[in-house]
Amino acid sequence: MGAAAAAAAVVLVAFLCCGAAQVQQQRQLRFDGRRGEFRVLQVADMHFADGKTTPCEDVLPQQMAACSDLNTTAFIRRVILAEKPDLIVFTGDNIFGFDATDAAASMNAAFAPAVSSNIPWAAVLGNHDQESTLSRQGVMKHIVGMKNTLSQVNPTGVHVIDGYGNYNLEVRGVQGSNLVNKSLLNLYFLDSGDYSTVPSIPGYGWIKPSQQVWFQHTSSKLKRSYTNKPHPQKGQAPGLAYFHVPLPEYSSFDSSNFTGEKLEGAISSPTVNSGFFTTMVESGDVKAVFTGHDHLNDFCGELTGIHLCYAGGFGYHAYGKAGWARRARMVVASLEKSDKGSWGEVKSIKTWKRLDDEHLTAIDGQVLWSKSFSRKGM
């Protein structure tokens, strides 16, 4: 990664020695003891603005008159009630800054269903969140100050890292089990940036070397913890990564090798490849990546052992396609159970989408990862 990565690595030594111990999550994420599951709801591209005065985009003519940001709010509430997630993840463009009169007020309204549900939630930034009355740093600081969020501005103890909203969350074993203090599922959140700041490089931003060094060291630290006493485990706990702008590798798929739909003409990834996909492959724990940004793509495809997934557009003030339902993605990690009835490691990770139609239809169920083998289908 060059000189920038080397400099970041020096700073990260302090993080690995002592900074990680200082991170105190407000609420410890944990697998459910009845079902042996952990359920994550992904909400991509709400594009929230000013509430009931903000019109919808790309809906059917008969929907237009009564349609506003409040339709987005209603959809979040519906899917929370239906799926009962353990964590809600917002993957950027949470507000549409150009049309949000007040960024803080817009965020308060956009995240209100998550806050009122009393379910832990996390967020990263997209390319539009900072285009209202707050800077990118200011937006992330506001999010971190909200109720029930586990979001972080950046990792504690890391002083050199690009962007805002780089952090990880650990999902520990069932209360009362041998793995109660082990992280069985690791969640990574990264700031994929907004737009390139390099004059000779057009287009969107990308995940920088400093972020990749942080990811590598965090992944290594989590692996050591997983394989150390007490109750040492083999290998690595599976990981999931969430950010906004898709990687260039999302262009690797066509209709023959993914599940879902690809309705966008081209993948809106950065024009440079910063190598983060290779970094994840080398680290070995990330089994799936979840992004937004391209609202009319909702597919998942597997490349070199990692599924690259879109959620599909969620918000009604975001561009879409009339008659193509807004949607959300669910991910469920399930634990194995021993002959003695105790919960163990993660055995599988599954996903599906929920449509904002009359029946809140579930579609495109697939297995993203299995401890014993990989396969598609539910």
C-alpha beads as a LAMMPS data file, in Angstrom:
LAMMPS data file: protein, C-alpha beads

378 atoms
377 bonds

1 atom types
1 bond types

-500.0 500.0 xlo xhi
-500.0 500.0 ylo yhi
-500.0 500.0 zlo zhi

Masses

1 110.0

Atoms # bond

1 1 1 0.000 0.000 0.000
2 1 1 3.000 2.300 0.022
3 1 1 4.075 5.102 2.344
4 1 1 0.549 6.129 3.353
5 1 1 -0.229 2.614 4.547
6 1 1 3.060 2.367 6.418
7 1 1 2.380 5.603 8.265
8 1 1 -1.098 4.443 9.164
9 1 1 0.291 1.130 10.392
10 1 1 2.574 2.909 12.880
11 1 1 -0.351 4.771 14.369
12 1 1 -2.383 1.578 14.556
13 1 1 0.139 -0.061 16.876
14 1 1 -1.210 2.061 19.709
15 1 1 -4.754 1.076 18.768
16 1 1 -3.930 -2.624 18.893
17 1 1 -2.176 -2.344 22.255
18 1 1 -4.601 -0.238 24.177
19 1 1 -7.147 1.663 22.066
20 1 1 -9.426 -1.281 21.401
21 1 1 -9.880 -1.858 25.119
22 1 1 -11.229 1.664 25.458
23 1 1 -14.113 1.102 23.057
24 1 1 -17.193 0.619 25.183
25 1 1 -20.286 -0.127 23.139
26 1 1 -23.460 1.274 24.578
27 1 1 -25.164 -2.080 24.083
28 1 1 -23.412 -5.401 23.535
29 1 1 -24.687 -7.187 20.444
30 1 1 -25.381 -10.858 21.076
31 1 1 -26.965 -13.864 19.392
32 1 1 -30.506 -14.646 20.495
33 1 1 -30.638 -17.557 22.928
34 1 1 -33.980 -18.933 21.764
35 1 1 -33.402 -19.048 18.023
36 1 1 -29.612 -18.995 17.910
37 1 1 -29.837 -16.176 15.355
38 1 1 -28.656 -12.660 14.742
39 1 1 -30.801 -10.656 12.321
40 1 1 -29.607 -7.561 10.437
41 1 1 -31.859 -5.232 8.441
42 1 1 -30.071 -3.163 5.775
43 1 1 -31.662 0.106 4.674
44 1 1 -29.963 1.739 1.682
45 1 1 -30.493 5.194 0.194
46 1 1 -33.390 6.667 2.149
47 1 1 -32.646 10.084 0.568
48 1 1 -34.762 11.681 3.304
49 1 1 -35.267 15.444 3.091
50 1 1 -38.033 17.522 4.719
51 1 1 -40.706 14.962 5.488
52 1 1 -44.276 15.354 4.254
53 1 1 -43.394 18.332 2.038
54 1 1 -40.791 16.326 0.095
55 1 1 -42.270 14.613 -2.982
56 1 1 -41.543 11.085 -4.144
57 1 1 -39.525 10.214 -7.225
58 1 1 -40.353 7.604 -9.847
59 1 1 -43.620 6.216 -8.525
60 1 1 -46.810 5.351 -10.387
61 1 1 -49.066 8.313 -11.294
62 1 1 -51.778 7.210 -8.872
63 1 1 -49.232 7.184 -6.036
64 1 1 -47.771 10.625 -6.620
65 1 1 -50.330 12.917 -4.965
66 1 1 -50.089 11.391 -1.492
67 1 1 -46.465 10.244 -1.646
68 1 1 -43.644 11.846 0.399
69 1 1 -40.750 11.052 2.726
70 1 1 -43.411 9.705 5.074
71 1 1 -43.753 6.688 2.786
72 1 1 -40.116 5.916 3.551
73 1 1 -40.854 6.199 7.274
74 1 1 -43.860 3.890 6.962
75 1 1 -41.817 1.292 5.085
76 1 1 -39.136 1.203 7.773
77 1 1 -41.748 0.696 10.454
78 1 1 -43.429 -2.107 8.479
79 1 1 -40.257 -4.053 7.885
80 1 1 -39.048 -3.632 11.485
81 1 1 -42.329 -5.092 12.739
82 1 1 -42.214 -7.947 10.237
83 1 1 -38.576 -8.968 10.601
84 1 1 -37.791 -8.020 14.216
85 1 1 -34.104 -7.362 13.506
86 1 1 -31.421 -7.361 16.176
87 1 1 -29.565 -4.569 14.358
88 1 1 -30.569 -2.024 11.715
89 1 1 -27.831 -0.830 9.353
90 1 1 -28.201 2.309 7.227
91 1 1 -25.714 2.218 4.354
92 1 1 -25.511 5.853 3.308
93 1 1 -27.388 8.586 1.475
94 1 1 -29.546 8.519 4.561
95 1 1 -30.550 12.093 3.730
96 1 1 -30.494 13.853 0.386
97 1 1 -28.551 16.928 1.385
98 1 1 -29.512 19.175 -1.544
99 1 1 -33.194 18.992 -0.566
100 1 1 -32.809 18.856 3.217
101 1 1 -33.363 22.322 4.701
102 1 1 -31.732 21.326 7.985
103 1 1 -29.436 18.292 8.082
104 1 1 -29.937 17.560 11.776
105 1 1 -33.717 17.751 11.547
106 1 1 -33.708 15.572 8.454
107 1 1 -31.578 12.915 10.146
108 1 1 -33.728 12.993 13.268
109 1 1 -36.785 12.272 11.144
110 1 1 -35.066 9.714 8.903
111 1 1 -33.734 7.611 11.780
112 1 1 -36.804 8.095 14.003
113 1 1 -38.307 4.627 13.347
114 1 1 -35.047 2.962 14.364
115 1 1 -34.691 5.161 17.441
116 1 1 -38.259 4.572 18.597
117 1 1 -38.014 0.813 18.036
118 1 1 -35.339 0.601 20.755
119 1 1 -33.344 -1.676 18.440
120 1 1 -29.601 -0.972 18.134
121 1 1 -28.687 0.634 14.834
122 1 1 -25.595 1.685 12.924
123 1 1 -24.969 3.972 9.963
124 1 1 -22.347 4.903 7.408
125 1 1 -22.273 7.857 5.041
126 1 1 -23.017 8.012 1.329
127 1 1 -22.143 10.683 -1.195
128 1 1 -25.155 12.948 -0.491
129 1 1 -25.343 13.103 3.327
130 1 1 -23.020 16.133 3.647
131 1 1 -24.721 18.320 1.032
132 1 1 -27.026 20.154 3.454
133 1 1 -26.071 22.237 6.511
134 1 1 -23.476 19.932 8.103
135 1 1 -20.057 18.770 6.965
136 1 1 -19.313 15.093 6.558
137 1 1 -17.730 15.020 9.991
138 1 1 -20.642 16.996 11.410
139 1 1 -23.172 14.525 9.983
140 1 1 -21.365 11.562 11.525
141 1 1 -21.026 13.312 14.881
142 1 1 -24.761 13.991 14.898
143 1 1 -25.520 10.347 14.158
144 1 1 -23.212 9.174 16.953
145 1 1 -25.071 11.393 19.414
146 1 1 -28.464 9.865 18.677
147 1 1 -30.304 7.382 20.888
148 1 1 -29.713 3.630 20.480
149 1 1 -27.002 4.001 17.857
150 1 1 -23.770 2.010 17.945
151 1 1 -22.230 4.174 15.224
152 1 1 -18.787 5.656 15.785
153 1 1 -17.134 8.671 14.173
154 1 1 -13.954 6.605 13.869
155 1 1 -12.109 3.917 15.868
156 1 1 -10.903 4.935 19.316
157 1 1 -7.128 5.354 19.387
158 1 1 -6.718 5.642 15.623
159 1 1 -5.594 9.165 14.788
160 1 1 -4.756 8.710 11.102
161 1 1 -7.640 7.309 9.105
162 1 1 -9.509 8.710 6.119
163 1 1 -13.198 9.497 6.271
164 1 1 -15.800 9.390 9.020
165 1 1 -17.707 6.324 10.154
166 1 1 -15.040 3.604 10.114
167 1 1 -15.637 1.150 12.962
168 1 1 -16.437 -2.460 13.790
169 1 1 -19.018 -4.176 15.962
170 1 1 -18.768 -7.607 17.553
171 1 1 -21.710 -10.003 17.906
172 1 1 -21.011 -12.309 20.812
173 1 1 -22.269 -15.768 21.696
174 1 1 -25.475 -16.642 23.501
175 1 1 -25.730 -15.600 27.133
176 1 1 -24.854 -18.585 29.325
177 1 1 -23.001 -20.476 26.583
178 1 1 -19.284 -21.300 26.517
179 1 1 -18.863 -18.668 23.791
180 1 1 -20.559 -15.859 25.688
181 1 1 -17.409 -13.700 25.508
182 1 1 -16.370 -14.622 21.952
183 1 1 -17.311 -12.520 18.957
184 1 1 -18.940 -15.047 16.623
185 1 1 -19.826 -12.532 13.905
186 1 1 -17.775 -9.439 13.076
187 1 1 -19.328 -6.422 11.407
188 1 1 -17.159 -3.859 9.606
189 1 1 -18.377 -0.386 8.655
190 1 1 -16.385 1.891 6.355
191 1 1 -16.661 5.322 4.799
192 1 1 -16.439 4.783 1.034
193 1 1 -16.221 8.556 0.560
194 1 1 -18.205 10.930 -1.591
195 1 1 -16.247 12.237 -4.578
196 1 1 -12.636 12.092 -5.692
197 1 1 -10.459 14.922 -4.410
198 1 1 -7.726 14.126 -6.947
199 1 1 -8.126 16.458 -9.959
200 1 1 -6.871 13.875 -12.429
201 1 1 -9.275 11.197 -11.170
202 1 1 -12.969 11.841 -11.842
203 1 1 -15.948 10.250 -10.152
204 1 1 -16.615 8.849 -6.712
205 1 1 -14.331 8.425 -3.749
206 1 1 -12.836 5.122 -2.621
207 1 1 -11.688 3.239 0.453
208 1 1 -8.211 4.559 1.223
209 1 1 -4.998 2.778 2.359
210 1 1 -5.357 4.027 5.944
211 1 1 -8.804 2.450 6.171
212 1 1 -7.533 -0.811 4.735
213 1 1 -4.685 -0.951 7.244
214 1 1 -7.192 -0.418 10.058
215 1 1 -9.381 -3.197 8.619
216 1 1 -6.444 -5.616 8.331
217 1 1 -5.278 -5.025 11.885
218 1 1 -8.797 -5.237 13.278
219 1 1 -9.414 -8.506 11.428
220 1 1 -6.132 -9.946 12.740
221 1 1 -6.935 -8.854 16.302
222 1 1 -10.362 -10.491 16.135
223 1 1 -8.867 -13.723 14.778
224 1 1 -6.388 -13.882 17.678
225 1 1 -9.179 -13.357 20.174
226 1 1 -11.274 -16.063 18.512
227 1 1 -8.502 -18.663 18.598
228 1 1 -7.149 -17.808 22.059
229 1 1 -8.225 -19.214 25.404
230 1 1 -10.673 -19.547 26.985
231 1 1 -12.553 -21.876 24.636
232 1 1 -10.266 -21.417 21.629
233 1 1 -11.948 -21.839 18.242
234 1 1 -10.485 -22.840 14.915
235 1 1 -9.989 -20.421 12.035
236 1 1 -11.874 -17.126 11.993
237 1 1 -15.343 -15.980 12.864
238 1 1 -17.208 -14.865 9.732
239 1 1 -17.439 -11.162 8.970
240 1 1 -19.750 -8.844 7.032
241 1 1 -18.807 -5.443 5.598
242 1 1 -21.129 -2.479 5.079
243 1 1 -20.436 0.699 3.094
244 1 1 -22.125 2.840 0.449
245 1 1 -20.354 2.922 -2.918
246 1 1 -19.918 -0.473 -4.617
247 1 1 -16.446 -1.748 -5.404
248 1 1 -15.272 -2.070 -9.025
249 1 1 -15.544 -5.859 -8.591
250 1 1 -19.351 -5.515 -8.631
251 1 1 -18.924 -5.245 -12.410
252 1 1 -17.835 -8.900 -12.530
253 1 1 -21.383 -10.241 -12.702
254 1 1 -24.039 -10.791 -15.335
255 1 1 -27.451 -12.462 -15.219
256 1 1 -25.847 -15.906 -15.224
257 1 1 -23.996 -15.583 -11.944
258 1 1 -26.011 -13.532 -9.476
259 1 1 -29.321 -13.629 -7.611
260 1 1 -31.542 -10.560 -8.000
261 1 1 -31.737 -7.800 -10.581
262 1 1 -29.276 -5.501 -12.308
263 1 1 -31.272 -2.683 -13.902
264 1 1 -28.578 0.006 -13.904
265 1 1 -26.643 0.483 -17.125
266 1 1 -23.272 0.410 -15.376
267 1 1 -21.943 -0.096 -11.859
268 1 1 -21.339 3.323 -10.252
269 1 1 -18.063 2.407 -8.590
270 1 1 -14.907 4.529 -8.285
271 1 1 -12.877 4.932 -11.473
272 1 1 -9.818 3.637 -9.612
273 1 1 -9.511 0.312 -7.835
274 1 1 -7.917 0.875 -4.427
275 1 1 -7.567 -2.859 -3.781
276 1 1 -9.971 -3.249 -0.880
277 1 1 -11.562 -6.368 -2.353
278 1 1 -8.144 -8.037 -2.475
279 1 1 -7.500 -6.875 1.084
280 1 1 -10.687 -8.601 2.235
281 1 1 -9.821 -11.792 0.352
282 1 1 -6.405 -11.848 2.005
283 1 1 -7.848 -11.279 5.479
284 1 1 -10.156 -14.233 4.964
285 1 1 -13.024 -13.470 7.332
286 1 1 -15.431 -11.317 5.289
287 1 1 -18.058 -13.519 3.666
288 1 1 -20.292 -10.800 2.225
289 1 1 -20.255 -7.083 1.422
290 1 1 -23.412 -4.940 1.437
291 1 1 -23.707 -1.603 -0.359
292 1 1 -26.273 0.777 -1.818
293 1 1 -25.789 3.701 -4.209
294 1 1 -27.184 2.024 -7.366
295 1 1 -30.857 2.030 -6.465
296 1 1 -32.029 -0.247 -9.275
297 1 1 -29.548 -3.003 -8.520
298 1 1 -30.416 -5.485 -5.791
299 1 1 -28.315 -8.515 -6.687
300 1 1 -25.860 -10.708 -4.803
301 1 1 -23.021 -12.431 -6.632
302 1 1 -20.111 -14.489 -5.325
303 1 1 -16.518 -13.717 -6.290
304 1 1 -13.466 -15.442 -4.792
305 1 1 -15.404 -16.566 -1.745
306 1 1 -17.064 -13.213 -0.999
307 1 1 -20.638 -12.317 -1.913
308 1 1 -21.033 -8.762 -3.205
309 1 1 -24.573 -7.584 -2.521
310 1 1 -26.776 -4.579 -3.104
311 1 1 -29.803 -3.807 -0.966
312 1 1 -31.817 -2.033 -3.675
313 1 1 -33.255 1.449 -3.247
314 1 1 -35.312 2.029 -0.102
315 1 1 -36.297 5.696 -0.050
316 1 1 -39.178 7.305 -1.918
317 1 1 -37.344 10.582 -2.547
318 1 1 -34.601 8.618 -4.308
319 1 1 -34.600 7.802 -7.994
320 1 1 -36.140 4.441 -8.784
321 1 1 -38.445 2.870 -11.326
322 1 1 -42.201 3.295 -11.269
323 1 1 -43.778 -0.056 -10.483
324 1 1 -40.511 -1.510 -9.142
325 1 1 -41.087 -1.737 -5.390
326 1 1 -38.755 -0.095 -2.922
327 1 1 -36.910 -2.767 -0.957
328 1 1 -34.722 -3.704 1.998
329 1 1 -32.279 -6.554 2.603
330 1 1 -32.279 -8.943 5.544
331 1 1 -29.277 -10.984 6.639
332 1 1 -29.572 -13.728 9.249
333 1 1 -26.622 -15.539 10.817
334 1 1 -27.532 -18.824 12.531
335 1 1 -25.578 -20.791 15.113
336 1 1 -24.952 -24.510 15.193
337 1 1 -26.258 -26.527 18.116
338 1 1 -24.392 -29.356 19.818
339 1 1 -25.822 -32.759 20.711
340 1 1 -26.054 -31.497 24.273
341 1 1 -28.199 -28.559 23.165
342 1 1 -25.693 -25.731 23.610
343 1 1 -25.175 -23.035 20.988
344 1 1 -21.848 -22.956 19.178
345 1 1 -20.276 -21.156 16.213
346 1 1 -22.011 -19.608 13.215
347 1 1 -23.120 -22.367 10.847
348 1 1 -24.742 -20.315 8.074
349 1 1 -25.530 -16.813 6.806
350 1 1 -28.663 -16.304 4.714
351 1 1 -30.240 -13.303 3.025
352 1 1 -33.442 -12.193 1.334
353 1 1 -35.190 -8.946 0.433
354 1 1 -38.498 -7.435 1.511
355 1 1 -40.556 -5.414 -0.960
356 1 1 -42.733 -2.478 0.033
357 1 1 -45.850 -3.981 -1.533
358 1 1 -49.182 -5.032 -0.085
359 1 1 -47.796 -8.234 1.413
360 1 1 -44.273 -7.069 2.223
361 1 1 -43.183 -9.883 -0.079
362 1 1 -39.927 -11.725 0.663
363 1 1 -37.875 -12.547 -2.456
364 1 1 -34.524 -13.980 -3.572
365 1 1 -33.626 -16.048 -0.539
366 1 1 -30.124 -17.476 -0.709
367 1 1 -27.351 -18.882 1.453
368 1 1 -24.361 -16.558 1.454
369 1 1 -22.086 -18.762 3.516
370 1 1 -22.173 -22.114 5.258
371 1 1 -19.617 -23.494 7.678
372 1 1 -19.639 -26.871 5.950
373 1 1 -20.322 -25.947 2.317
374 1 1 -21.635 -23.180 0.083
375 1 1 -24.883 -23.436 -1.783
376 1 1 -27.747 -21.320 -3.083
377 1 1 -31.378 -21.545 -2.094
378 1 1 -33.189 -21.359 1.208

Bonds

1 1 1 2
2 1 2 3
3 1 3 4
4 1 4 5
5 1 5 6
6 1 6 7
7 1 7 8
8 1 8 9
9 1 9 10
10 1 10 11
11 1 11 12
12 1 12 13
13 1 13 14
14 1 14 15
15 1 15 16
16 1 16 17
17 1 17 18
18 1 18 19
19 1 19 20
20 1 20 21
21 1 21 22
22 1 22 23
23 1 23 24
24 1 24 25
25 1 25 26
26 1 26 27
27 1 27 28
28 1 28 29
29 1 29 30
30 1 30 31
31 1 31 32
32 1 32 33
33 1 33 34
34 1 34 35
35 1 35 36
36 1 36 37
37 1 37 38
38 1 38 39
39 1 39 40
40 1 40 41
41 1 41 42
42 1 42 43
43 1 43 44
44 1 44 45
45 1 45 46
46 1 46 47
47 1 47 48
48 1 48 49
49 1 49 50
50 1 50 51
51 1 51 52
52 1 52 53
53 1 53 54
54 1 54 55
55 1 55 56
56 1 56 57
57 1 57 58
58 1 58 59
59 1 59 60
60 1 60 61
61 1 61 62
62 1 62 63
63 1 63 64
64 1 64 65
65 1 65 66
66 1 66 67
67 1 67 68
68 1 68 69
69 1 69 70
70 1 70 71
71 1 71 72
72 1 72 73
73 1 73 74
74 1 74 75
75 1 75 76
76 1 76 77
77 1 77 78
78 1 78 79
79 1 79 80
80 1 80 81
81 1 81 82
82 1 82 83
83 1 83 84
84 1 84 85
85 1 85 86
86 1 86 87
87 1 87 88
88 1 88 89
89 1 89 90
90 1 90 91
91 1 91 92
92 1 92 93
93 1 93 94
94 1 94 95
95 1 95 96
96 1 96 97
97 1 97 98
98 1 98 99
99 1 99 100
100 1 100 101
101 1 101 102
102 1 102 103
103 1 103 104
104 1 104 105
105 1 105 106
106 1 106 107
107 1 107 108
108 1 108 109
109 1 109 110
110 1 110 111
111 1 111 112
112 1 112 113
113 1 113 114
114 1 114 115
115 1 115 116
116 1 116 117
117 1 117 118
118 1 118 119
119 1 119 120
120 1 120 121
121 1 121 122
122 1 122 123
123 1 123 124
124 1 124 125
125 1 125 126
126 1 126 127
127 1 127 128
128 1 128 129
129 1 129 130
130 1 130 131
131 1 131 132
132 1 132 133
133 1 133 134
134 1 134 135
135 1 135 136
136 1 136 137
137 1 137 138
138 1 138 139
139 1 139 140
140 1 140 141
141 1 141 142
142 1 142 143
143 1 143 144
144 1 144 145
145 1 145 146
146 1 146 147
147 1 147 148
148 1 148 149
149 1 149 150
150 1 150 151
151 1 151 152
152 1 152 153
153 1 153 154
154 1 154 155
155 1 155 156
156 1 156 157
157 1 157 158
158 1 158 159
159 1 159 160
160 1 160 161
161 1 161 162
162 1 162 163
163 1 163 164
164 1 164 165
165 1 165 166
166 1 166 167
167 1 167 168
168 1 168 169
169 1 169 170
170 1 170 171
171 1 171 172
172 1 172 173
173 1 173 174
174 1 174 175
175 1 175 176
176 1 176 177
177 1 177 178
178 1 178 179
179 1 179 180
180 1 180 181
181 1 181 182
182 1 182 183
183 1 183 184
184 1 184 185
185 1 185 186
186 1 186 187
187 1 187 188
188 1 188 189
189 1 189 190
190 1 190 191
191 1 191 192
192 1 192 193
193 1 193 194
194 1 194 195
195 1 195 196
196 1 196 197
197 1 197 198
198 1 198 199
199 1 199 200
200 1 200 201
201 1 201 202
202 1 202 203
203 1 203 204
204 1 204 205
205 1 205 206
206 1 206 207
207 1 207 208
208 1 208 209
209 1 209 210
210 1 210 211
211 1 211 212
212 1 212 213
213 1 213 214
214 1 214 215
215 1 215 216
216 1 216 217
217 1 217 218
218 1 218 219
219 1 219 220
220 1 220 221
221 1 221 222
222 1 222 223
223 1 223 224
224 1 224 225
225 1 225 226
226 1 226 227
227 1 227 228
228 1 228 229
229 1 229 230
230 1 230 231
231 1 231 232
232 1 232 233
233 1 233 234
234 1 234 235
235 1 235 236
236 1 236 237
237 1 237 238
238 1 238 239
239 1 239 240
240 1 240 241
241 1 241 242
242 1 242 243
243 1 243 244
244 1 244 245
245 1 245 246
246 1 246 247
247 1 247 248
248 1 248 249
249 1 249 250
250 1 250 251
251 1 251 252
252 1 252 253
253 1 253 254
254 1 254 255
255 1 255 256
256 1 256 257
257 1 257 258
258 1 258 259
259 1 259 260
260 1 260 261
261 1 261 262
262 1 262 263
263 1 263 264
264 1 264 265
265 1 265 266
266 1 266 267
267 1 267 268
268 1 268 269
269 1 269 270
270 1 270 271
271 1 271 272
272 1 272 273
273 1 273 274
274 1 274 275
275 1 275 276
276 1 276 277
277 1 277 278
278 1 278 279
279 1 279 280
280 1 280 281
281 1 281 282
282 1 282 283
283 1 283 284
284 1 284 285
285 1 285 286
286 1 286 287
287 1 287 288
288 1 288 289
289 1 289 290
290 1 290 291
291 1 291 292
292 1 292 293
293 1 293 294
294 1 294 295
295 1 295 296
296 1 296 297
297 1 297 298
298 1 298 299
299 1 299 300
300 1 300 301
301 1 301 302
302 1 302 303
303 1 303 304
304 1 304 305
305 1 305 306
306 1 306 307
307 1 307 308
308 1 308 309
309 1 309 310
310 1 310 311
311 1 311 312
312 1 312 313
313 1 313 314
314 1 314 315
315 1 315 316
316 1 316 317
317 1 317 318
318 1 318 319
319 1 319 320
320 1 320 321
321 1 321 322
322 1 322 323
323 1 323 324
324 1 324 325
325 1 325 326
326 1 326 327
327 1 327 328
328 1 328 329
329 1 329 330
330 1 330 331
331 1 331 332
332 1 332 333
333 1 333 334
334 1 334 335
335 1 335 336
336 1 336 337
337 1 337 338
338 1 338 339
339 1 339 340
340 1 340 341
341 1 341 342
342 1 342 343
343 1 343 344
344 1 344 345
345 1 345 346
346 1 346 347
347 1 347 348
348 1 348 349
349 1 349 350
350 1 350 351
351 1 351 352
352 1 352 353
353 1 353 354
354 1 354 355
355 1 355 356
356 1 356 357
357 1 357 358
358 1 358 359
359 1 359 360
360 1 360 361
361 1 361 362
362 1 362 363
363 1 363 364
364 1 364 365
365 1 365 366
366 1 366 367
367 1 367 368
368 1 368 369
369 1 369 370
370 1 370 371
371 1 371 372
372 1 372 373
373 1 373 374
374 1 374 375
375 1 375 376
376 1 376 377
377 1 377 378
